[in-house]
Amino acid sequence: KSLAAYRTLPLGYHRVLVLATVGCPLDHITLAQLASVFGAALSGGGAARWSELGVADEWAGAAVGTLVPEVGTGIAVEYFRQAVLGGRDFRANVVRFADARALAAGLVAEHRSLALAAGVPPGAGHLKVLAVAAGAKSPAVAPTLENLQAGTYPLQLSLQFVFKPERLAALGVVLEFLHSDDAARWLERVDIVTLPAAVRSGQLRALASERVETK
């Protein structure tokens, strides 16, 4: 069926973050560089070196360590594999982590590494988030709420509520819950960046006005 028959409402954003220790000499990275670091080498070569990312200091000759979430811990890892690696496998030597604590510990143990994650571990002051550029000549974009809303951060998926417009009047209770603080807290627990309370309230008021007009 055609999607034109449905309406969508934004509820939040999935994002894939690129994390490093604060001592990492990089502040941004491109999608192509991420593919070369995390993807299985097409030529069968070894791990990528920091020099391949433009690093010229004492890190240059070291291999870039890689950490990615375990399969089944969220959609971030599979989204990255499809969107950035074109469906290729990750390198065989990637280190898998099951939760935020293991991620934080892994980056401490392997400080010359990059990690993919859906969120920043709590209390991880020793880590930083790299900005990501879609291409070599594209601006590097940080995964801020403003950039997620604008759609400029390259590694994001919008979480949408999809419904038929004629069902709007019958969805009042559902829409109220989806725009509530309780729903926002549940979404944030699984690393979804939610809309600000003021935006949610304004969207809900507009929907309520539409329901009144269609009665």
C-alpha positions in Angstrom: 0.0 0.0 0.0 1.1 3.6 -0.7 2.7 5.4 2.2 0.8 8.5 1.0 -2.3 7.1 2.8 -0.5 7.4 6.1 0.7 10.3 8.4 3.8 10.3 10.5 4.7 12.0 13.7 8.3 12.3 14.9 8.8 10.9 18.5 12.6 10.8 18.7 15.9 9.7 17.1 18.1 6.7 17.1 21.7 7.7 16.5 25.1 6.0 16.2 27.8 7.8 18.1 31.5 7.5 17.4 33.3 7.6 20.8 36.9 7.9 21.7 39.0 8.8 24.8 39.5 12.5 25.4 43.2 12.0 24.5 42.3 11.0 20.9 43.8 13.4 18.4 40.7 13.3 16.2 37.7 15.5 16.7 35.8 14.4 13.6 35.8 11.5 11.1 34.1 10.8 7.7 31.8 7.9 6.8 34.5 6.6 4.4 37.1 6.6 7.2 34.7 4.8 9.5 34.1 2.1 6.8 37.9 1.6 6.5 38.3 1.3 10.2 35.4 -0.9 11.1 34.7 -2.9 7.9 36.3 -6.2 6.9 39.2 -5.3 4.7 38.3 -5.8 1.0 41.9 -6.6 0.2 42.5 -8.9 3.2 44.8 -6.3 4.9 45.2 -5.9 8.6 43.7 -3.3 11.0 43.7 0.3 10.0 46.4 2.6 11.4 45.8 6.0 12.9 48.1 7.5 10.2 45.4 6.5 7.6 43.0 8.9 9.5 45.4 11.8 9.1 47.0 11.5 12.6 50.7 12.4 12.6 51.6 12.3 16.3 52.7 9.3 18.4 49.5 7.6 17.6 50.2 7.4 13.9 51.8 4.0 13.7 49.4 2.3 16.1 46.5 0.2 15.0 43.0 1.7 15.5 41.2 -0.5 18.0 37.5 -1.0 17.4 34.6 -1.6 19.8 31.0 -2.3 18.7 27.9 -3.5 20.5 27.1 -7.1 20.7 24.4 -8.4 18.4 21.0 -8.1 19.9 21.7 -5.1 22.2 20.0 -2.6 19.9 19.7 -1.5 16.3 22.8 0.8 16.2 25.3 -1.9 15.1 23.2 -3.3 12.3 22.2 0.1 11.1 25.8 1.1 10.9 26.7 -2.1 9.1 24.1 -1.5 6.4 24.4 2.3 6.1 28.2 2.6 6.3 29.6 -0.8 5.4 27.1 -1.6 2.7 26.2 -4.9 4.4 29.8 -6.0 4.8 30.9 -7.7 8.0 32.8 -6.0 10.7 36.5 -6.7 11.0 37.1 -10.1 12.7 39.1 -8.4 15.5 36.4 -6.0 16.7 35.8 -6.1 20.4 32.2 -6.6 21.4 30.6 -5.0 24.4 27.3 -5.8 26.1 26.5 -2.7 28.0 27.6 0.9 28.8 29.9 -0.3 31.7 31.7 -2.7 29.4 32.0 0.0 26.7 33.6 2.5 29.1 35.9 -0.1 30.5 36.9 -1.2 27.0 37.9 2.3 25.9 40.0 2.7 29.0 41.8 -0.6 28.4 42.2 0.1 24.7 42.6 3.9 24.7 43.7 4.1 21.1 40.3 2.8 19.9 37.1 4.1 18.4 33.7 2.7 19.5 30.2 2.7 18.0 27.4 3.2 20.5 23.8 4.4 20.7 24.6 6.6 23.7 27.4 7.9 26.0 28.0 5.8 29.1 26.9 7.6 32.3 29.8 9.4 34.1 32.2 8.8 31.2 34.1 12.1 31.5 37.1 10.4 30.0 35.3 9.9 26.7 34.3 12.3 23.8 32.0 12.1 20.9 33.4 12.7 17.4 31.6 14.8 14.8 30.8 12.9 11.6 31.1 14.1 8.0 29.2 12.5 5.2 32.1 13.0 2.8 35.6 14.4 2.6 34.3 17.9 1.6 31.2 17.8 3.8 31.0 19.6 7.1 31.5 17.5 10.2 28.3 17.4 12.2 27.9 16.7 15.9 25.0 14.5 17.1 23.1 17.3 18.9 19.3 17.4 19.2 19.3 20.4 16.8 21.2 18.5 14.2 19.1 15.4 14.6 15.9 17.5 14.1 17.5 19.1 11.0 18.5 15.7 9.7 22.1 16.8 9.1 23.8 14.2 11.4 24.8 11.3 9.0 24.2 8.4 11.4 20.6 8.7 12.5 17.2 7.2 12.2 14.0 9.0 13.0 11.5 7.2 15.3 8.0 7.9 13.8 4.5 7.1 14.8 2.6 6.1 11.7 -1.2 6.2 11.4 -4.0 6.8 9.0 -5.3 10.4 9.2 -8.9 9.2 9.5 -8.0 7.4 12.8 -6.8 10.6 14.5 -9.9 11.1 16.6 -9.7 7.5 17.9 -6.0 7.8 18.9 -6.3 10.5 21.5 -5.2 8.4 24.5 -2.3 6.8 22.5 -1.1 10.1 21.3 -1.2 11.6 24.8 0.9 8.8 26.2 3.4 9.0 23.3 4.0 12.7 24.0 4.2 12.3 27.8 7.2 12.6 30.1 6.7 8.9 31.0 7.0 7.8 27.4 10.1 10.0 26.9 11.8 8.4 29.9 11.1 4.9 28.5 12.6 5.9 25.2 15.6 7.5 26.7 16.3 4.2 28.6 17.0 2.6 25.2 19.2 5.5 24.0 16.6 7.3 21.9 16.9 11.1 21.9 13.4 12.4 22.5 11.8 15.7 21.5 12.0 18.5 24.1 8.9 18.7 26.4 7.9 22.0 24.8 8.0 20.5 21.4 6.0 17.5 22.5 3.4 19.7 24.2 3.0 21.9 21.1 2.7 18.9 18.8 0.0 17.4 21.1 -2.0 20.6 21.2 -1.9 20.9 17.5 -3.2 17.3 17.2 -6.0 18.0 19.8 -7.1 21.0 17.7 -7.2 18.8 14.6 -9.4 16.3 16.4 -11.8 19.0 17.5 -12.0 20.4 13.9 -12.7 17.0 12.4 -15.6 16.1 14.8 
